[in-house]
Amino acid sequence: MPTRAALTAEQTAALDRYRARWLAIRRSTEPADRGAAEEGVRQAYRAVGLPHPDRFVWCESPIALSHRACAASPADGANVRSQLLDRTRRRAARLVRKRLGRRLLAEVADAVNPADGLIASVSEMVLQHANQDEVSLAARLRRSRPLSLRRILTALLAPQNFSESVAGPAELSWLGPYEFVRGVLGLKAETAPLLGLMQVAANVGWLQPHERTCWLSERPRLLRGDIEGRLHEARGPALCFGDGWSAFAWKGVEIPAWLIEQRGAITLATVDAESNVQVRRCMIEIMTPARYVALGGARKVAQDETGVLWRKIWLNYDIWTAVEVINATPEPDGTHRHYFLQVPANINSAREAVAWTYGMQPDDYSKLVVRT
């Protein structure tokens, strides 16, 4: 059968619907439908020829899941993430490409499953806090007793840490394009093995599947991001789960809770004492660059008709540089608002800094200002 050359106008219009659906699935904060999730797991196991697990263990967060599942024993069986997800995905891709062609499948995937920075941030944060301790080979062999060739091979090939053993919203979002292929393009047989996984993805947070035990976790109860899709919340935690585990974030950077809850305690001394460069930048933004400059945190290095250039250099050669500009439009009370814009450290004049914020060279910006 020849491959499909392109989507019809109606099929192209449906891409937006599926993209919105899977965005909502990835970012859902609704309680998991545990019954639907467990049935989806059973169906997914059957699709790859595995008996369904004897036991489901639910956790309130992926962090709790990581601590419980790290104690998996031979009674739980080997981890089957690879069989359940990776092999199934490769097989489905091969079958669908025969009908659509590689290019069209890639176009559908890009449209339905675009990069999601917010969920990528969540996954990164979860992995940073999950139990990532690698289990030594000796410990894995001890858990596999009584030893046999099969158990030794299983111990050798088993995933070594949480990131290799688990799947969450980011790892399951590849299913969205295949749901589109099934529902809109009618490729039922090629995508039938994915139906269980699709049901899992729509009804669970994270899962760690083993032969006889499947650990599952709830979704977050709270998830906040900024307009640019970064994990961010200025008034409290940006991510929170039902068991109380939470994380604070500022523009995609994880920060200590006290920076939000006690922001008045941020001083020049606490900024200087912070060793993490990204967190240090967040501290200045949270206390506001205007206050940081007013307290003497940075020195004036240049000034012209476009604004003032401020700079702070720390002993580890980290440099913070910002240009202060004044809004030409007055506020209702007649005052003019001051803005601080962070710029690259190698900029040496306010004009150059302001031009950089517009993506222009200083001379070109000067000509533009003169003309307007």
LUMKETI-29617 format. One record per residue (C-alpha): chain; x, y, z; residue number from 1. Coordinates in steps of 0.05 Angstrom, whole numbers, plus 5000, padded with zeros to 4 digits. Layout:
BEGIN
kette->A&X->X&Y->Y&Z->Z&nr->NUM;
...
This chain:
BEGIN
kette->A&X->5000&Y->5000&Z->5000&nr->1;
kette->A&X->5030&Y->5068&Z->4981&nr->2;
kette->A&X->5047&Y->5116&Z->5037&nr->3;
kette->A&X->5004&Y->5177&Z->5049&nr->4;
kette->A&X->5032&Y->5241&Z->5019&nr->5;
kette->A&X->4999&Y->5294&Z->5062&nr->6;
kette->A&X->4942&Y->5308&Z->5109&nr->7;
kette->A&X->4876&Y->5337&Z->5085&nr->8;
kette->A&X->4853&Y->5405&Z->5110&nr->9;
kette->A&X->4805&Y->5372&Z->5158&nr->10;
kette->A&X->4859&Y->5325&Z->5185&nr->11;
kette->A&X->4907&Y->5383&Z->5193&nr->12;
kette->A&X->4855&Y->5422&Z->5232&nr->13;
kette->A&X->4848&Y->5362&Z->5280&nr->14;
kette->A&X->4921&Y->5368&Z->5299&nr->15;
kette->A&X->4905&Y->5427&Z->5345&nr->16;
kette->A&X->4852&Y->5387&Z->5381&nr->17;
kette->A&X->4899&Y->5329&Z->5396&nr->18;
kette->A&X->4955&Y->5376&Z->5416&nr->19;
kette->A&X->4909&Y->5410&Z->5466&nr->20;
kette->A&X->4885&Y->5344&Z->5492&nr->21;
kette->A&X->4955&Y->5318&Z->5506&nr->22;
kette->A&X->4978&Y->5383&Z->5535&nr->23;
kette->A&X->4921&Y->5377&Z->5584&nr->24;
kette->A&X->4940&Y->5305&Z->5600&nr->25;
kette->A&X->5013&Y->5323&Z->5613&nr->26;
kette->A&X->4996&Y->5382&Z->5658&nr->27;
kette->A&X->4935&Y->5353&Z->5693&nr->28;
kette->A&X->4929&Y->5363&Z->5768&nr->29;
kette->A&X->4865&Y->5321&Z->5774&nr->30;
kette->A&X->4867&Y->5259&Z->5819&nr->31;
kette->A&X->4886&Y->5197&Z->5781&nr->32;
kette->A&X->4831&Y->5150&Z->5760&nr->33;
kette->A&X->4862&Y->5090&Z->5793&nr->34;
kette->A&X->4815&Y->5038&Z->5765&nr->35;
kette->A&X->4824&Y->5062&Z->5694&nr->36;
kette->A&X->4900&Y->5067&Z->5703&nr->37;
kette->A&X->4905&Y->4996&Z->5730&nr->38;
kette->A&X->4862&Y->4968&Z->5674&nr->39;
kette->A&X->4906&Y->5005&Z->5624&nr->40;
kette->A&X->4968&Y->4973&Z->5655&nr->41;
kette->A&X->4937&Y->4904&Z->5649&nr->42;
kette->A&X->4920&Y->4917&Z->5576&nr->43;
kette->A&X->4991&Y->4943&Z->5563&nr->44;
kette->A&X->5022&Y->4881&Z->5594&nr->45;
kette->A&X->4978&Y->4836&Z->5552&nr->46;
kette->A&X->4997&Y->4874&Z->5489&nr->47;
kette->A&X->5070&Y->4854&Z->5498&nr->48;
kette->A&X->5055&Y->4783&Z->5520&nr->49;
kette->A&X->5066&Y->4792&Z->5594&nr->50;
kette->A&X->5019&Y->4768&Z->5649&nr->51;
kette->A&X->4988&Y->4828&Z->5683&nr->52;
kette->A&X->5019&Y->4846&Z->5751&nr->53;
kette->A&X->4992&Y->4813&Z->5813&nr->54;
kette->A&X->4998&Y->4877&Z->5854&nr->55;
kette->A&X->4989&Y->4951&Z->5845&nr->56;
kette->A&X->5021&Y->4999&Z->5894&nr->57;
kette->A&X->4998&Y->5071&Z->5893&nr->58;
kette->A&X->5040&Y->5129&Z->5919&nr->59;
kette->A&X->5020&Y->5201&Z->5929&nr->60;
kette->A&X->5082&Y->5228&Z->5892&nr->61;
kette->A&X->5137&Y->5203&Z->5846&nr->62;
kette->A&X->5186&Y->5218&Z->5903&nr->63;
kette->A&X->5149&Y->5169&Z->5948&nr->64;
kette->A&X->5146&Y->5120&Z->5890&nr->65;
kette->A&X->5221&Y->5123&Z->5882&nr->66;
kette->A&X->5234&Y->5106&Z->5955&nr->67;
kette->A&X->5184&Y->5049&Z->5956&nr->68;
kette->A&X->5203&Y->5018&Z->5889&nr->69;
kette->A&X->5278&Y->5021&Z->5904&nr->70;
kette->A&X->5265&Y->4964&Z->5953&nr->71;
kette->A&X->5239&Y->4919&Z->5898&nr->72;
kette->A&X->5254&Y->4845&Z->5912&nr->73;
kette->A&X->5255&Y->4783&Z->5869&nr->74;
kette->A&X->5182&Y->4773&Z->5888&nr->75;
kette->A&X->5165&Y->4836&Z->5849&nr->76;
kette->A&X->5199&Y->4810&Z->5786&nr->77;
kette->A&X->5244&Y->4846&Z->5738&nr->78;
kette->A&X->5231&Y->4917&Z->5713&nr->79;
kette->A&X->5194&Y->4914&Z->5647&nr->80;
kette->A&X->5195&Y->4987&Z->5626&nr->81;
kette->A&X->5236&Y->4971&Z->5564&nr->82;
kette->A&X->5187&Y->4917&Z->5540&nr->83;
kette->A&X->5126&Y->4958&Z->5558&nr->84;
kette->A&X->5148&Y->5025&Z->5528&nr->85;
kette->A&X->5211&Y->5024&Z->5486&nr->86;
kette->A&X->5199&Y->4961&Z->5446&nr->87;
kette->A&X->5125&Y->4977&Z->5437&nr->88;
kette->A&X->5142&Y->5047&Z->5412&nr->89;
kette->A&X->5194&Y->5021&Z->5362&nr->90;
kette->A&X->5145&Y->4970&Z->5335&nr->91;
kette->A&X->5088&Y->5020&Z->5328&nr->92;
kette->A&X->5133&Y->5070&Z->5294&nr->93;
kette->A&X->5156&Y->5018&Z->5244&nr->94;
kette->A&X->5085&Y->4998&Z->5227&nr->95;
kette->A&X->5058&Y->5069&Z->5222&nr->96;
kette->A&X->5117&Y->5092&Z->5180&nr->97;
kette->A&X->5100&Y->5039&Z->5128&nr->98;
kette->A&X->5031&Y->5072&Z->5120&nr->99;
kette->A&X->5049&Y->5145&Z->5128&nr->100;
kette->A&X->5123&Y->5151&Z->5111&nr->101;
kette->A&X->5177&Y->5177&Z->5157&nr->102;
kette->A&X->5167&Y->5251&Z->5140&nr->103;
kette->A&X->5092&Y->5254&Z->5152&nr->104;
kette->A&X->5097&Y->5216&Z->5217&nr->105;
kette->A&X->5150&Y->5266&Z->5240&nr->106;
kette->A&X->5105&Y->5324&Z->5221&nr->107;
kette->A&X->5047&Y->5295&Z->5261&nr->108;
kette->A&X->5093&Y->5282&Z->5321&nr->109;
kette->A&X->5119&Y->5354&Z->5320&nr->110;
kette->A&X->5049&Y->5382&Z->5316&nr->111;
kette->A&X->5016&Y->5339&Z->5369&nr->112;
kette->A&X->5074&Y->5331&Z->5417&nr->113;
kette->A&X->5116&Y->5395&Z->5415&nr->114;
kette->A&X->5170&Y->5409&Z->5466&nr->115;
kette->A&X->5139&Y->5424&Z->5534&nr->116;
kette->A&X->5188&Y->5462&Z->5577&nr->117;
kette->A&X->5142&Y->5462&Z->5638&nr->118;
kette->A&X->5136&Y->5386&Z->5640&nr->119;
kette->A&X->5210&Y->5378&Z->5624&nr->120;
kette->A&X->5225&Y->5422&Z->5685&nr->121;
kette->A&X->5179&Y->5379&Z->5728&nr->122;
kette->A&X->5213&Y->5315&Z->5705&nr->123;
kette->A&X->5282&Y->5344&Z->5718&nr->124;
kette->A&X->5261&Y->5366&Z->5788&nr->125;
kette->A&X->5230&Y->5299&Z->5804&nr->126;
kette->A&X->5292&Y->5262&Z->5781&nr->127;
kette->A&X->5337&Y->5308&Z->5823&nr->128;
kette->A&X->5298&Y->5290&Z->5886&nr->129;
kette->A&X->5280&Y->5218&Z->5872&nr->130;
kette->A&X->5320&Y->5162&Z->5902&nr->131;
kette->A&X->5373&Y->5157&Z->5848&nr->132;
kette->A&X->5422&Y->5114&Z->5887&nr->133;
kette->A&X->5450&Y->5060&Z->5841&nr->134;
kette->A&X->5445&Y->4990&Z->5870&nr->135;
kette->A&X->5511&Y->4954&Z->5868&nr->136;
kette->A&X->5518&Y->4891&Z->5827&nr->137;
kette->A&X->5531&Y->4852&Z->5891&nr->138;
kette->A&X->5467&Y->4877&Z->5922&nr->139;
kette->A&X->5428&Y->4861&Z->5859&nr->140;
kette->A&X->5456&Y->4790&Z->5860&nr->141;
kette->A&X->5438&Y->4782&Z->5933&nr->142;
kette->A&X->5367&Y->4802&Z->5918&nr->143;
kette->A&X->5365&Y->4750&Z->5862&nr->144;
kette->A&X->5379&Y->4689&Z->5906&nr->145;
kette->A&X->5374&Y->4632&Z->5895&nr->146;
kette->A&X->5419&Y->4646&Z->5836&nr->147;
kette->A&X->5406&Y->4619&Z->5767&nr->148;
kette->A&X->5431&Y->4639&Z->5698&nr->149;
kette->A&X->5365&Y->4675&Z->5684&nr->150;
kette->A&X->5368&Y->4713&Z->5750&nr->151;
kette->A&X->5440&Y->4732&Z->5740&nr->152;
kette->A&X->5426&Y->4759&Z->5670&nr->153;
kette->A&X->5365&Y->4797&Z->5696&nr->154;
kette->A&X->5407&Y->4829&Z->5751&nr->155;
kette->A&X->5461&Y->4849&Z->5701&nr->156;
kette->A&X->5412&Y->4879&Z->5651&nr->157;
kette->A&X->5364&Y->4911&Z->5701&nr->158;
kette->A&X->5357&Y->4988&Z->5701&nr->159;
kette->A&X->5405&Y->5017&Z->5751&nr->160;
kette->A&X->5367&Y->5078&Z->5776&nr->161;
kette->A&X->5300&Y->5113&Z->5779&nr->162;
kette->A&X->5306&Y->5150&Z->5713&nr->163;
kette->A&X->5317&Y->5084&Z->5676&nr->164;
kette->A&X->5260&Y->5048&Z->5713&nr->165;
kette->A&X->5202&Y->5097&Z->5712&nr->166;
kette->A&X->5158&Y->5134&Z->5662&nr->167;
kette->A&X->5121&Y->5198&Z->5674&nr->168;
kette->A&X->5083&Y->5251&Z->5634&nr->169;
kette->A&X->5144&Y->5270&Z->5593&nr->170;
kette->A&X->5161&Y->5198&Z->5575&nr->171;
kette->A&X->5089&Y->5180&Z->5558&nr->172;
kette->A&X->5072&Y->5241&Z->5515&nr->173;
kette->A&X->5098&Y->5207&Z->5451&nr->174;
kette->A&X->5032&Y->5169&Z->5451&nr->175;
kette->A&X->4993&Y->5231&Z->5431&nr->176;
kette->A&X->5013&Y->5229&Z->5357&nr->177;
kette->A&X->4994&Y->5155&Z->5353&nr->178;
kette->A&X->4926&Y->5171&Z->5382&nr->179;
kette->A&X->4917&Y->5222&Z->5326&nr->180;
kette->A&X->4941&Y->5170&Z->5275&nr->181;
kette->A&X->4890&Y->5121&Z->5303&nr->182;
kette->A&X->4831&Y->5168&Z->5311&nr->183;
kette->A&X->4838&Y->5213&Z->5251&nr->184;
kette->A&X->4877&Y->5171&Z->5200&nr->185;
kette->A&X->4844&Y->5105&Z->5217&nr->186;
kette->A&X->4907&Y->5064&Z->5230&nr->187;
kette->A&X->4872&Y->5018&Z->5280&nr->188;
kette->A&X->4913&Y->4954&Z->5273&nr->189;
kette->A&X->4980&Y->4990&Z->5275&nr->190;
kette->A&X->4964&Y->5026&Z->5339&nr->191;
kette->A&X->4922&Y->4973&Z->5375&nr->192;
kette->A&X->4981&Y->4952&Z->5421&nr->193;
kette->A&X->4984&Y->5024&Z->5447&nr->194;
kette->A&X->4913&Y->5028&Z->5473&nr->195;
kette->A&X->4931&Y->5006&Z->5544&nr->196;
kette->A&X->4989&Y->5055&Z->5548&nr->197;
kette->A&X->4945&Y->5111&Z->5523&nr->198;
kette->A&X->4895&Y->5096&Z->5579&nr->199;
kette->A&X->4952&Y->5094&Z->5629&nr->200;
kette->A&X->4980&Y->5161&Z->5605&nr->201;
kette->A&X->4911&Y->5194&Z->5611&nr->202;
kette->A&X->4899&Y->5169&Z->5682&nr->203;
kette->A&X->4964&Y->5168&Z->5721&nr->204;
kette->A&X->5024&Y->5209&Z->5742&nr->205;
kette->A&X->5084&Y->5163&Z->5741&nr->206;
kette->A&X->5092&Y->5088&Z->5738&nr->207;
kette->A&X->5147&Y->5037&Z->5751&nr->208;
kette->A&X->5127&Y->4970&Z->5721&nr->209;
kette->A&X->5156&Y->4904&Z->5743&nr->210;
kette->A&X->5134&Y->4834&Z->5725&nr->211;
kette->A&X->5090&Y->4822&Z->5786&nr->212;
kette->A&X->5085&Y->4891&Z->5818&nr->213;
kette->A&X->5070&Y->4957&Z->5786&nr->214;
kette->A&X->5082&Y->5021&Z->5826&nr->215;
kette->A&X->5040&Y->5081&Z->5806&nr->216;
kette->A&X->5038&Y->5152&Z->5831&nr->217;
kette->A&X->4987&Y->5207&Z->5834&nr->218;
kette->A&X->4992&Y->5271&Z->5793&nr->219;
kette->A&X->5013&Y->5336&Z->5826&nr->220;
kette->A&X->4958&Y->5374&Z->5862&nr->221;
kette->A&X->4989&Y->5440&Z->5842&nr->222;
kette->A&X->5030&Y->5458&Z->5781&nr->223;
kette->A&X->5048&Y->5530&Z->5764&nr->224;
kette->A&X->5087&Y->5560&Z->5706&nr->225;
kette->A&X->5102&Y->5628&Z->5675&nr->226;
kette->A&X->5081&Y->5654&Z->5607&nr->227;
kette->A&X->5144&Y->5624&Z->5577&nr->228;
kette->A&X->5126&Y->5554&Z->5601&nr->229;
kette->A&X->5177&Y->5551&Z->5657&nr->230;
kette->A&X->5163&Y->5523&Z->5726&nr->231;
kette->A&X->5150&Y->5586&Z->5766&nr->232;
kette->A&X->5108&Y->5613&Z->5823&nr->233;
kette->A&X->5121&Y->5679&Z->5860&nr->234;
kette->A&X->5075&Y->5666&Z->5920&nr->235;
kette->A&X->5088&Y->5594&Z->5941&nr->236;
kette->A&X->5109&Y->5526&Z->5915&nr->237;
kette->A&X->5107&Y->5516&Z->5840&nr->238;
kette->A&X->5098&Y->5440&Z->5847&nr->239;
kette->A&X->5061&Y->5403&Z->5902&nr->240;
kette->A&X->5037&Y->5332&Z->5912&nr->241;
kette->A&X->4986&Y->5301&Z->5958&nr->242;
kette->A&X->5037&Y->5275&Z->6008&nr->243;
kette->A&X->5063&Y->5345&Z->6020&nr->244;
kette->A&X->5125&Y->5340&Z->5977&nr->245;
kette->A&X->5134&Y->5407&Z->5942&nr->246;
kette->A&X->5185&Y->5448&Z->5904&nr->247;
kette->A&X->5194&Y->5522&Z->5895&nr->248;
kette->A&X->5217&Y->5550&Z->5828&nr->249;
kette->A&X->5232&Y->5617&Z->5797&nr->250;
kette->A&X->5232&Y->5620&Z->5721&nr->251;
kette->A&X->5250&Y->5546&Z->5716&nr->252;
kette->A&X->5303&Y->5546&Z->5770&nr->253;
kette->A&X->5291&Y->5508&Z->5835&nr->254;
kette->A&X->5302&Y->5553&Z->5894&nr->255;
kette->A&X->5300&Y->5545&Z->5970&nr->256;
kette->A&X->5230&Y->5556&Z->5999&nr->257;
kette->A&X->5252&Y->5614&Z->6043&nr->258;
kette->A&X->5267&Y->5658&Z->5983&nr->259;
kette->A&X->5191&Y->5660&Z->5970&nr->260;
kette->A&X->5164&Y->5652&Z->6040&nr->261;
kette->A&X->5213&Y->5701&Z->6072&nr->262;
kette->A&X->5234&Y->5744&Z->6014&nr->263;
kette->A&X->5246&Y->5803&Z->6060&nr->264;
kette->A&X->5304&Y->5764&Z->6090&nr->265;
kette->A&X->5343&Y->5769&Z->6025&nr->266;
kette->A&X->5402&Y->5816&Z->6036&nr->267;
kette->A&X->5466&Y->5834&Z->6000&nr->268;
kette->A&X->5502&Y->5787&Z->6047&nr->269;
kette->A&X->5456&Y->5728&Z->6031&nr->270;
kette->A&X->5463&Y->5742&Z->5956&nr->271;
kette->A&X->5539&Y->5743&Z->5961&nr->272;
kette->A&X->5539&Y->5680&Z->6003&nr->273;
kette->A&X->5500&Y->5640&Z->5951&nr->274;
kette->A&X->5546&Y->5594&Z->5911&nr->275;
kette->A&X->5495&Y->5573&Z->5859&nr->276;
kette->A&X->5498&Y->5625&Z->5803&nr->277;
kette->A&X->5427&Y->5611&Z->5779&nr->278;
kette->A&X->5397&Y->5616&Z->5848&nr->279;
kette->A&X->5437&Y->5681&Z->5860&nr->280;
kette->A&X->5405&Y->5711&Z->5798&nr->281;
kette->A&X->5337&Y->5691&Z->5824&nr->282;
kette->A&X->5351&Y->5723&Z->5891&nr->283;
kette->A&X->5365&Y->5789&Z->5857&nr->284;
kette->A&X->5302&Y->5785&Z->5816&nr->285;
kette->A&X->5259&Y->5766&Z->5877&nr->286;
kette->A&X->5286&Y->5824&Z->5919&nr->287;
kette->A&X->5282&Y->5866&Z->5854&nr->288;
kette->A&X->5342&Y->5895&Z->5818&nr->289;
kette->A&X->5319&Y->5964&Z->5839&nr->290;
kette->A&X->5326&Y->5947&Z->5912&nr->291;
kette->A&X->5391&Y->5909&Z->5900&nr->292;
kette->A&X->5421&Y->5971&Z->5866&nr->293;
kette->A&X->5393&Y->6018&Z->5918&nr->294;
kette->A&X->5425&Y->5978&Z->5974&nr->295;
kette->A&X->5493&Y->5984&Z->5940&nr->296;
kette->A&X->5496&Y->5914&Z->5910&nr->297;
kette->A&X->5523&Y->5938&Z->5843&nr->298;
kette->A&X->5565&Y->5996&Z->5819&nr->299;
kette->A&X->5550&Y->6045&Z->5763&nr->300;
kette->A&X->5597&Y->6033&Z->5705&nr->301;
kette->A&X->5566&Y->6077&Z->5650&nr->302;
kette->A&X->5511&Y->6126&Z->5637&nr->303;
kette->A&X->5484&Y->6161&Z->5576&nr->304;
kette->A&X->5418&Y->6187&Z->5548&nr->305;
kette->A&X->5390&Y->6116&Z->5542&nr->306;
kette->A&X->5401&Y->6095&Z->5615&nr->307;
kette->A&X->5449&Y->6071&Z->5668&nr->308;
kette->A&X->5492&Y->6008&Z->5666&nr->309;
kette->A&X->5503&Y->5972&Z->5732&nr->310;
kette->A&X->5551&Y->5915&Z->5747&nr->311;
kette->A&X->5569&Y->5868&Z->5803&nr->312;
kette->A&X->5630&Y->5822&Z->5801&nr->313;
kette->A&X->5639&Y->5765&Z->5850&nr->314;
kette->A&X->5704&Y->5730&Z->5869&nr->315;
kette->A&X->5687&Y->5669&Z->5827&nr->316;
kette->A&X->5685&Y->5714&Z->5766&nr->317;
kette->A&X->5610&Y->5711&Z->5762&nr->318;
kette->A&X->5585&Y->5778&Z->5735&nr->319;
kette->A&X->5515&Y->5809&Z->5739&nr->320;
kette->A&X->5503&Y->5867&Z->5691&nr->321;
kette->A&X->5438&Y->5905&Z->5682&nr->322;
kette->A&X->5416&Y->5968&Z->5647&nr->323;
kette->A&X->5368&Y->6015&Z->5682&nr->324;
kette->A&X->5321&Y->6050&Z->5634&nr->325;
kette->A&X->5264&Y->6100&Z->5646&nr->326;
kette->A&X->5196&Y->6091&Z->5613&nr->327;
kette->A&X->5182&Y->6152&Z->5571&nr->328;
kette->A&X->5107&Y->6145&Z->5584&nr->329;
kette->A&X->5089&Y->6175&Z->5652&nr->330;
kette->A&X->5049&Y->6136&Z->5704&nr->331;
kette->A&X->4980&Y->6164&Z->5726&nr->332;
kette->A&X->5015&Y->6201&Z->5783&nr->333;
kette->A&X->5063&Y->6235&Z->5735&nr->334;
kette->A&X->5125&Y->6194&Z->5754&nr->335;
kette->A&X->5165&Y->6152&Z->5705&nr->336;
kette->A&X->5176&Y->6079&Z->5719&nr->337;
kette->A&X->5247&Y->6052&Z->5721&nr->338;
kette->A&X->5262&Y->5983&Z->5690&nr->339;
kette->A&X->5323&Y->5940&Z->5700&nr->340;
kette->A&X->5341&Y->5893&Z->5643&nr->341;
kette->A&X->5396&Y->5841&Z->5653&nr->342;
kette->A&X->5446&Y->5840&Z->5596&nr->343;
kette->A&X->5511&Y->5803&Z->5578&nr->344;
kette->A&X->5571&Y->5816&Z->5623&nr->345;
kette->A&X->5615&Y->5841&Z->5566&nr->346;
kette->A&X->5571&Y->5901&Z->5551&nr->347;
kette->A&X->5604&Y->5967&Z->5571&nr->348;
kette->A&X->5554&Y->6022&Z->5555&nr->349;
kette->A&X->5480&Y->6035&Z->5569&nr->350;
kette->A&X->5468&Y->6048&Z->5495&nr->351;
kette->A&X->5499&Y->5981&Z->5476&nr->352;
kette->A&X->5458&Y->5947&Z->5530&nr->353;
kette->A&X->5392&Y->5976&Z->5507&nr->354;
kette->A&X->5409&Y->5960&Z->5435&nr->355;
kette->A&X->5424&Y->5888&Z->5455&nr->356;
kette->A&X->5354&Y->5881&Z->5485&nr->357;
kette->A&X->5326&Y->5898&Z->5416&nr->358;
kette->A&X->5374&Y->5851&Z->5380&nr->359;
kette->A&X->5410&Y->5911&Z->5348&nr->360;
kette->A&X->5479&Y->5941&Z->5343&nr->361;
kette->A&X->5490&Y->6006&Z->5382&nr->362;
kette->A&X->5498&Y->6050&Z->5319&nr->363;
kette->A&X->5435&Y->6021&Z->5287&nr->364;
kette->A&X->5397&Y->6032&Z->5351&nr->365;
kette->A&X->5422&Y->6105&Z->5355&nr->366;
kette->A&X->5397&Y->6118&Z->5284&nr->367;
kette->A&X->5330&Y->6087&Z->5301&nr->368;
kette->A&X->5323&Y->6132&Z->5363&nr->369;
kette->A&X->5341&Y->6194&Z->5322&nr->370;
kette->A&X->5289&Y->6177&Z->5269&nr->371;
kette->A&X->5234&Y->6164&Z->5319&nr->372;
